[in-house]
Amino acid sequence: MPQMAKVELSIRRDHRDGMKLLEIARKYNASWRTIRKAVDSVWPEPRKKLPPRATALDPYKAVVDGILRADLDAPRKQRHTVTRIFHRLVEEHGAEVSYQQVRRYVADRKPQILVESGKAPTEAAPT
């Protein structure tokens, strides 16, 4: 259960026990409008989805995609590992990214590139 939902349940409980809206507002450090909304609603409002944040890897995603596409035609033993892709980004492009960012991006992107190239069945593509 999200944190705000727990607070809203507490607000409703306090209101049911007879506390005034302004007392509740002071207790939870919230505006009286927020308290009124929590008291009036049966269910808490769903949280708003935040837009994805920019990462340090964003400028280098095209480079990683290029490496992965070039590896499609390379023999199995000559393909890039995630570690090698990470080291190439740091050495050749001066990227200040973490290994974990590169690993996550390659894990997400590699199956998509395989499907785009027609070398993997479309059922294998993650959504």
Backbone as a ProteinNet text record, in pm:
[ID]
protein_1_A
[PRIMARY]
MPQMAKVELSIRRDHRDGMKLLEIARKYNASWRTIRKAVDSVWPEPRKKLPPRATALDPYKAVVDGILRADLDAPRKQRHTVTRIFHRLVEEHGAEVSYQQVRRYVADRKPQILVESGKAPTEAAPT
[TERTIARY]
84.8	0	88.8	68.3	153.1	145.8	250.8	260.7	144.6	108.6	1.2	-131.1	-154.2	-278.4	-285.6	-172.6	-171.2	-203.8	-148.7	-176	-323.9	-378.2	-520.3	-608.8	-570.3	-647.6	-642.1	-525.4	-511.9	-594.4	-595.9	-675	-822.5	-869.4	-1010.7	-1042.9	-950.9	-972.3	-980.4	-888.8	-891.7	-1020.9	-1067	-1190.7	-1310.2	-1309.4	-1417.3	-1419.8	-1301.1	-1291.1	-1327.7	-1358.6	-1408.1	-1310.8	-1191.8	-1098.8	-1149	-1125.7	-1164.6	-1062.2	-1106.8	-1020.2	-892.1	-901.4	-782.2	-685	-736.3	-649.3	-575.1	-648.7	-587.8	-483.2	-515.3	-421.7	-291.3	-300.6	-180	-102.3	-176.3	-112.2	-29.2	-83.8	-16.9	57.6	60.8	132	86.1	-45.3	-104.4	-209.3	-247.2	-349	-486.7	-578.1	-712.8	-781.6	-743.8	-802.1	-761.9	-636.4	-587.9	-660.5	-679.2	-749.2	-894.1	-958.7	-1098	-1109	-1016.1	-1017.5	-1001.6	-913.5	-892.7	-1016.2	-1081.7	-1200.7	-1317.3	-1331	-1445	-1432.1	-1310.4	-1293.4	-1296.4	-1350	-1353.5	-1217.8	-1159.5	-1030.4	-930.7	-806	-704.3	-683.5	-647.5	-621.1	-498	-499.5	-379.7	-265.1	-145.2	-28.6	-6.7	40.4	69.4	199.4	201.6	322.8	417.4	541.5	640.4	701.5	738.2	805	943.4	991.9	1122.8	1232.1	1322.3	1430.7	1543.5	1613.8	1729.8	1841.4	1916.1	2027.2	2157.5	2266.5	2397.8	2423.5	2348.6	2368.2	2298.1	2201.1	2121.4	2205.1	2311.1	2388	2460.2	2476	2554.3	2468.5	2337.8	2250	2265.3	2283.3	2301.9	2432.1	2536.1	2663.3	2646.1	2577.6	2554.3	2470	2366.6	2283.9	2367.9	2457.9	2546	2634.7	2689.2	2773.6	2691.4	2569.6	2485.2	2444.4	2418.5	2383	2502.4	2622.2	2742.4	2768.6	2733.1	2754.3	2659.8	2554	2460.9	2530.3	2625.2	2694	2826.5	2870.6	2999.2	2984.7	3092.9	3090.5	3066.8	3012.2	2972.3	3085.1	3204.7	3316.7	3370.4	3330.1	3381.8	3280.4	3166.3	3065.8	3106.7	3055.1	3087.8	3010.3	3079.7	3013	2971.2	2887.4	2844.9	2965.7	3058.1	3177.9	3259.4	3273.6	3351.8	3281.9	3149.8	3074.7	3096.2	3089.2	3110.6	3250.4	3351.9	3489.1	3509.8	3446.8	3458.5	3394.1	3279.4	3214.3	3304.3	3366.4	3451.6	3579.1	3644.4	3773.6	3760.8	3670.4	3661.8	3578.8	3477.2	3385	3389.9	3467.1	3477.1	3346.9	3266.4	3136.1	3153.5	3075.6	3074.2	2943.6	2939.4	2820.4	2860	2762	2791.3	2774.6	2841.2	2829.6	2685.4	2618	2480.6	2387.2	2407.3	2323.6	2341	2466.3	2495	2436.1	2454.8	2404.2	2252.6	2183.2	2037.1	1991.2	2057.5	2017.5	2041	2156.1	2185.9	2086.8	2053	1958.1	1821	1780.1	1651.1	1657	1766.9	1774.3	1813.2	1894.5	1944.5	1832.2	1732.1	1623.1	1544.4	1529.1	1456.9	1532	1663.6	1744.2	1740	1740.4	1730.4	1599	1490.7	1360.4	1357.4	1409.7	1411.5	1489.9	1596.4	1678.9	1619.4	1518.8	1456.7	1528.6	1622.6	1698.7	1638.2	1529	1461	1310.8	1235.4	1090.3	1030.7	921.9	860.7	801.3	771.7	717.9	821.4	948.3	1055.1	1075.8	1016.3	1037.4	961.2	1031.3	961.8	877.6	769.4	683.1	715.7
-118	0	123.5	219.1	337.5	420.7	497.4	577.2	675.2	745.2	843.6	777.4	656	587.1	562.9	531.7	511.1	639.7	750.4	880.2	914.4	888.9	918.7	833.9	710.7	627.4	685.5	732.5	795.4	922.8	1000	1124	1090.8	990.7	951.8	902	826.2	775	890.5	987.3	1102.9	1182.3	1199.2	1274.4	1199.3	1066.9	984.4	990.7	1005.8	1014.9	1153	1247.1	1376	1492.5	1470.9	1583.1	1677.3	1805.8	1904.5	1905.1	1953.4	1952.6	2032	2148	2229	2160.8	2089.8	2015.3	1904.8	1836.6	1730	1789.7	1906.3	1971.5	2005.6	2054.9	2086.2	1958.4	1854.8	1729.2	1669.6	1671.3	1607.9	1707.4	1835	1938.7	1942.9	1951.3	1955.3	2066	2107.6	2212.5	2154.4	2241.7	2194.2	2138.1	2185.6	2130.5	1984.1	1956.1	1818	1728.7	1779.9	1703.4	1680.7	1784.3	1773.1	1668.2	1670	1574	1430.9	1412.3	1279.2	1232	1322.3	1285.5	1253.2	1328	1310.8	1188.6	1148.1	1039	903.7	805.3	669.5	602.7	625.4	568.7	681.3	658.9	761	780	901.1	927.4	850	797.7	727.8	827.7	780.9	866.5	900.2	1021.5	1063.7	998.6	955.2	897.2	1010.7	998.9	1099.2	1067.6	1170.4	1143.2	1083.2	1001.1	940.3	1047.9	1029.2	1125.3	1095.6	1198.6	1182.5	1113.8	1027.5	959.2	1001	967.7	998.1	914.3	806.2	716.8	767	856.2	901.8	944.2	1024.5	1064.6	948.2	837.3	726	606.9	620.6	509	471.5	569.9	541.2	463.7	495.4	424.8	278.9	257.2	119.4	43.3	109.1	42.6	4.8	92.2	62.9	-57.2	-64.4	-178.7	-308.1	-302.8	-422.6	-464.9	-367.7	-401.3	-461.1	-407.1	-461.4	-604.6	-633.4	-767.9	-871.9	-828.3	-924.5	-1010.6	-951.3	-1024	-1084	-1052.9	-1103.1	-1247.1	-1323.1	-1458.1	-1450.7	-1555.7	-1555.2	-1515.7	-1566.5	-1539.7	-1397.1	-1325.7	-1189.9	-1082	-1120.8	-1021.9	-951.9	-831.6	-751.6	-800.3	-808.3	-832.4	-696.3	-696.3	-570.7	-498.6	-574.8	-514.7	-444.9	-508.2	-447.8	-323.7	-327.7	-209.2	-95.1	-125.8	-24.1	37.3	-46.7	3.7	85.7	46.5	125.7	262.9	268.3	397.9	490	434.9	516	557.6	462.3	490.4	573	534.3	599.7	726.4	731.3	845.1	929.3	888	964.2	968.7	866.2	863.4	846.1	920.4	904.7	836.1	706.6	626.7	511.7	454.4	339.4	211.2	109.5	-20.9	-70.2	-44.5	-92.1	-29.6	99	164	95.8	69.5	5.6	-135.2	-209.2	-346.3	-350.1	-259.2	-254.6	-219.5	-120	-77.3	-188.3	-254.7	-362.4	-477.6	-509.6	-619.2	-587	-459.9	-420.8	-410.6	-358.2	-321.8	-437.6	-529.8	-638.1	-721.8	-766.1	-842.5	-760.1	-631.7	-544.8	-534.3	-520.7	-510.6	-641.7	-754.2	-884.1	-895.2	-850	-856.2	-760.1	-639.5	-541.4	-593.2	-668.8	-718.7	-844.7	-903.5	-1024	-1151.7	-1142.5	-1261.1	-1331.1	-1276.5	-1340.1	-1335.2	-1432.5	-1429.1	-1309.3	-1254.9	-1136.2	-1165.9	-1292.7	-1325.8	-1304.6	-1306.1	-1292.8	-1148.8	-1054.8	-912.9	-875.1	-816.4	-769.6	-647.1	-630.7	-516.6	-401.2
0	0	0	-92.6	-99.8	27.5	51.7	173.1	185.5	76.9	83.9	122.3	76.9	111.5	261.9	324.1	468.7	541.4	492.3	554.2	538.6	420.9	398.6	489.5	511.7	604.8	746.2	785.5	918.1	927.1	818.8	816.5	833.7	759.8	771.2	912.8	970.3	1105.1	1205	1194	1284	1268.7	1144.5	1120.2	1179.2	1163	1216.4	1369.7	1430.4	1575.8	1629.1	1538.9	1583.5	1573.7	1518.4	1503.5	1395	1411.7	1311.2	1198.6	1081.6	964.2	986.8	1051.7	1074.1	1171	1269.1	1359.8	1284.4	1197.7	1116.8	1023.8	964.7	873.1	945.3	1067	1144.2	1179.1	1216.2	1256.6	1142.5	1020.6	906.7	818.2	861	786.6	639.8	621.4	488.6	485.5	365.8	354.7	386.7	423	456.4	333.9	213.8	89.9	71.6	100.1	89.6	189.4	310.2	413.4	371.7	318.5	273.5	163	70.8	-40.3	12.6	111	167.4	243	313.6	390.7	298.3	189.2	98.5	7.8	-24.4	-120.9	-50.8	-120.3	-68.1	-89.6	-208.7	-243.9	-262.4	-226.7	-252.5	-402.6	-441.1	-582.6	-626.5	-747.8	-795.3	-812.7	-791.4	-806.4	-952.4	-975.9	-1111.9	-1157.6	-1281.6	-1337.9	-1374.9	-1331.2	-1364.4	-1500.1	-1575.9	-1703.3	-1676.7	-1766.7	-1743.6	-1734.5	-1640.9	-1622.8	-1720.1	-1757.3	-1844.7	-1765.8	-1833.2	-1767.7	-1834.5	-1770.9	-1827.2	-1951.6	-1968.7	-2082.9	-2209.1	-2196.6	-2310.8	-2431.7	-2416.4	-2535.3	-2603.1	-2534.4	-2588.2	-2631.3	-2623.2	-2659.1	-2806.4	-2892.3	-3035	-3057.3	-2981.6	-2993	-2951.4	-2839.8	-2791.1	-2892.4	-2946.7	-3048	-3169.5	-3210.7	-3324.2	-3296.7	-3176.3	-3139	-3142.5	-3087.2	-3085	-3226.2	-3313.2	-3452.5	-3526.8	-3501.7	-3566.1	-3519.1	-3394.1	-3340.5	-3400.6	-3467.6	-3527.6	-3631.6	-3704.6	-3811.8	-3766.9	-3646.9	-3598.3	-3549.4	-3560.2	-3502.5	-3351.5	-3297.2	-3156.9	-3061.9	-3084	-2994.2	-3008	-3113.6	-3134.4	-3097.3	-3043.5	-3004.6	-2876.6	-2859.1	-2741.2	-2618.9	-2508.5	-2381.4	-2326.5	-2226.3	-2164.4	-2105.5	-2047.2	-1989.3	-2096.7	-2212.2	-2321.4	-2375	-2386.7	-2432.2	-2333.3	-2203.7	-2100.8	-2113.4	-2127.1	-2137.2	-2264.2	-2374.4	-2497.2	-2481.4	-2414.2	-2391.1	-2308.7	-2206.2	-2119.4	-2191.3	-2259	-2322	-2449.6	-2539.1	-2670	-2668.8	-2581.8	-2584.8	-2457.5	-2359.4	-2235.1	-2157.4	-2171.2	-2104.4	-1954.4	-1878.3	-1732.8	-1694.1	-1721.1	-1692.6	-1602.1	-1535.8	-1450.7	-1531.4	-1485.4	-1549.6	-1545.2	-1431.4	-1414.6	-1518.1	-1549.5	-1650.9	-1785.4	-1821.2	-1950.4	-1951.7	-1842.1	-1834.9	-1851.9	-1781.9	-1790.5	-1931.8	-1992.1	-2125.6	-2228.2	-2220.7	-2316.3	-2298.6	-2173.9	-2148.8	-2207.4	-2202.2	-2259.5	-2411.2	-2461.7	-2603.2	-2694.5	-2646.6	-2731.2	-2793.3	-2715.3	-2777.8	-2879.8	-2854.3	-2948.5	-3080.8	-3073.8	-3195.8	-3273	-3201.1	-3269	-3345.4	-3286.1	-3352.2	-3471.4	-3453.6	-3562.7	-3682.5	-3656.3	-3765.3	-3828.2	-3763.9	-3816.1	-3776.1	-3684.6	-3642.3	-3523.2	-3468.5	-3355.5	-3383.2	-3333.1	-3351.8	-3278.1	-3332	-3271.9	-3135.1	-3103.9	-2971.6	-2862.5	-2899.4	-2800.1	-2756.6	-2828.5	-2797.1	-2670.5	-2574.6	-2454.9	-2486.9	-2415	-2441.1	-2351.9
[MASK]
+++++++++++++++++++++++++++++++++++++++++++++++++++++++++++++++++++++++++++++++++++++++++++++++++++++++++++++++++++++++++++++++

